[in-house]
Every structure is written in structure tokens, then in C-alpha cells.
Amino acid sequence: WNAFPYNPVDYRSYGLSTYNLHPDGTGITVASHLRPLLNLRPGYLTFGEGEGSGLRHYQADSHLLQFLGAKGYEFDVVTDQELFEEGVHCLRDYKVALTCTHPEYHTAETLDAICQYRDEGGHLIYPGGNGFYWRVAMSRETRGVWEIRRAEGGIRAWDTEPGEYYHAWDGAYGGLWRRNGRPPQQICGVGFSAQGPFEGSYFRRTEASKDQELSWMFEGLEDEEILGNFGFSGGGAAGYELDRADPKLGTPENAVVVASSEGHSDAYIMDPQEALSHLTTWNGQPEKNLIRADMTYMRTPSGGSVFSVGSILFCGSLPHNGYENNISRLLHNVLNRMLTEQSPVKKRKLY
């Protein structure tokens, strides 16, 4: 297949990333998107085994972009750099904002911008998984450079050394946003819960999804209980990295779980930060119950809304059967609803 060529692990002259190590075995904390990124070009195959397209990260986002084009939506792209520098001002003109499939790394500034957009009546769609997980810092002196400290816990490529938990650029404590008092559940209703191989399963609708108030979401899908048992990414819409709703971590009381995933293999594990001992988890549920993705929808007091899918493989199911499938129809219904609802702020199209 030759699906993983020219990676910095093997070709260090291309410039190392924060997933790589220094010669002494310590993790690299600073990197730049201005270096050659041959593994982020369109069509680059991250996974050469299993079912589907083998696309991940930026390449997997192409499934979402192609869906938007196929359904006739106009959209703009706002980068992390712009969000960091301009804040909510670069979002305010848009009725709907969609994240990418894996928005894992955020500064305080980018999180503030997203939350302010949501709280001002914007409509937010999070069509991915393992988002809003690590706290990072971006340099204001050297554009295009960012820093991470993988402190304390979480699933990670390397472990930050003792005494190096604080960012050099902004002085803030690094590590997980959850340990910094801002769990993802507070932002979009769901947060990282489990991870496994690049293999997808499916969602099953909940009884709550059949409430008349949500009938618009499942228009054309009234008789379908199983969602996304197909897809270009791992063969299903639910998999690889999974997010769950959890009121203890900040999922709002009015958030409705409309579908949850099932059928994940024994190779999936819960996020280590959920374990207190070999007997007990942080929220008291059995480990098997934490290996799931929750698809959620909630309204905000300002008239906006948030729709989160809980799975990094979700968008890989959009192109199936020429974009004519229940995952595509579901997202299409949600987008149309958000675009046609009245908003307290005049906005236009998507980003």
C-alpha cells in the first residue's frame, strides 16, 4: 500500500511534530504548521488496513466538505489561527459553525470564541470526536507556532516531564482541558470517553429521539432505528474515538441524547482518566458503559443550539451511496433547521 510514507518518524528532516520525540526520548512540545506537511495533503492514507478510505484528520474532513458541496451549501473555512487572533468576531456573521472531525487541541482564546458564539445565539455542530481535549498555547510573536504540555493524564503520545507542566508562552497550566476546569461536555454536551482501532460500529436511536419536538431531526428516517452501519471510515459511523454525555462533567440538563453507539469490539478501552481503580470508574458506571458515543442535541438560552455526534468516524458515513443514507439525511435535517431558525443576531450561511 505504501500508505504511510514520508512521516517525520522515519524522515526527521521534514520537521518533527508534537507526536514525535527528541533523541533523548522526551516529547516535542513546540511545532509549526509552516514546516513541510506531506502527510496532510488531500488523499493521504493514514490507515492502509481495514475497511474504507483510510483517511484521518484533514483528509477525513474532506468527507464533510464534499457533503456540503453535494447538498448545495455555501460555506467558508475559518482556521485555528484566525480563531485565535480574531476571536468570536470571525464567527459572528454565520448562522451555523461546524468544527472539523477531530478538533482536539485548543487555546483558551479559541475555546472562548466558540463558547461566546454559542452563547450569543449561534448554532454549533460538532461532527467528530475527541474534541476540545488538550490545552495548547499559540505564539503571538511567531505566527504559526504552537506549544503543548501533555501533563498528568489522558491518552497521549508521550508524557511531559515533572516540572514542565506549564506553558512557556502564556504561563498557563497545560494538559487536559478537563483538568483545567473546562470539560468538553460543558462546551458541546459530550466529551472523550473511549478509543479503539480504526473500525466503526453503528448508532441506535433512543426513546428520547422519538419525542414529537424532535420529529424534524428524523424526517424521512421515522422507521429507522439503526444509524450509520456503513461508511468510508472503518465501515461505520461510530468508532475510533468516542465521546459521551455526562452531567457530572457539565452536559446541560436540557441536552437530549438522541442516539448511542453499540457493538464496539473488545479492543476498545476507556480513557485512562476515567479509572479510579480496577474496580471503580470516575462516574461510577461500569467500564463497558463508558465505551460508547452519544449523539446529542440541545438548545441554548439565547436561541441557538448545539448538535454533537460523539464519534470521529461519523463524517466517513456521509458519502455512502452518493450521500443518500441515514447519516447524510440526519445531518442535512439538522443543518436545514439551524439555517432557517430565527437568530438574535443577523447571520449568513455556514463556516
Secondary structure, 3 states (H helix, E strand, C coil): CCCCCCCCCCCHHHCCCCCCECCCCCECCEEECCCCCHHHCCCCCCCCCCCECCCCCHHHHHHHHHHHHHCCCCECCCCHHHHHHHHHHHCCCEEEEECCCCCCEECHHHHHHHHHHHHCCCEEEECCCCCCCEEEEECCCCCCEEEECCCCCCCCCCCCCCCCCECCCCCCECEECHHHCCCHHHHHCCEEEEEEEEEEEEEEECHHHHCHHHCCCCCCCCCCCEECCCCCECCCCEEEEEEECCHHHCCCCCCEEEEEEECCCCCCEECHHHECCCCCECCCCCHHHHCCCEEEEEECCCCCEEEECCECCHHHHCCHHHHCCHHHHHHHHHHHHHHHCCCCCCCEEEC
